Amino acid sequence: MKAWNRQDLESFMQGYWDSPQLTFFSGVKVYRGWESALERYRKAYQSEGRQMGKLEFSDLQIETLSPTAALVRGAFHLAMPDGKHPHGIFTLVFRKFPQGWRIIHDHTCGAE
């Protein structure tokens, strides 16, 4: 979240598994692979006329599935410079790697 709020998308993406096997579900779209997830974020939040805003998480629920796997549920809230407040919910699956914990699956749903 700190990297996002610094407008540093590449650092934010370090929390994701850098693999073609990463999955990211957003609405009814499926993105496969780290590069695909990065491009989705760039298009949605860094393309011309777009901004990243300030990100906050709430209602976090962390469930350990094994010593190397965890499920995280919660809500996100963005405060945009134009006064809009996109928000929604997410489910993340984390796996522990030698480099640390990384998101291997992200399912995010924005409010309509």
N, C-alpha and C positions, 0 to 999 in steps of 0.2 A: 504494500500500500504506500509506503514512503517513497519508493521509486516512482510509482504512478503519479503521486502528488508533486514530484520534482519534474514531471513530464519526461521521464527517462524510461521509455517503453522497453528498451533492450535489457535494462537491469530488472525491470518488472518481470520480464519473460524468463529470467534465470530461475524463477520458482517453478517453471514447467520443465518436464522431461524433454530434453533435446533429442527427440527420436521421431522417425516416421510413424511410429506406432502410437504416439500421443493422439487422443481423441478429444474433440471439443464440439459439444452440441450447443447450438444457440438457436432458440426457436425451433424451427423444423429443419435447419441446415446442419449438416455434419461436416466438420473439418478434420482432416487426418494429417498428422504430422506437425512438428514444431514450427516449421516455416509457414505452413498454412495458417496456423493460429496467429503467428506474428503478423502476417499479411492481413488477416481479418481485423486485428486491432488497429493496424496502420490505416486501413481504409475507413474504419468506423470513427477513429479518434485523432488521426494525424493528417488525413488528406486535406486538400484545400478547403477552407471554410469550416473545418472541424477542430474541436478542442477536446482535451482529455478531462478537464475539470478536476475537482477535488473528490477523491474516493474515500468512502467510509464503509466499514463492515459492521453488521450487528447480528444479534441472535445466533451467534456461533455455537454450534454443537459439534464436538469432536468425539468420534467413537473409534477407539483402537480396535482394529480387526485382527491384527497379529503384531508381532514385534517389528515387522517391516511394512505394514499396511495400515492406513487409517482412512476414515470417511469423515468429511467435514461438510456440514450444512450451514447455511446462513443466508443473510440478505445483504445486498449492496445498495449504496445510495451515492449518486453523483451530484455534486453541486456545480452547475455549469455557469460560465461567466455571463451567459445571456439570461440567467434567472431560471432556466429549466432545471428539473430535478429527476432525471431518469433513475429508475430503481427496479429492483427485482430480487429474485432468489437464485441460489446456486447450490449444487452438490458437487463436491470435489473428491476424487480418490487420489490419495497420496501413497507413494511407495518410497521406502528408504533405500537409498543408493549409497555407495562409498562417499559420494560428494555431499550427501545429506538428503533431506526429504524433498521430493519433487512431485508436482501434480502430474498424474498420468491420464486422468480423465476429468474434464470440466463440463458440466451441464448447467448452463445459465439460461434463465428465462426472465426477460424484461416485462414489466407491467405494460399493459396496453392502454 
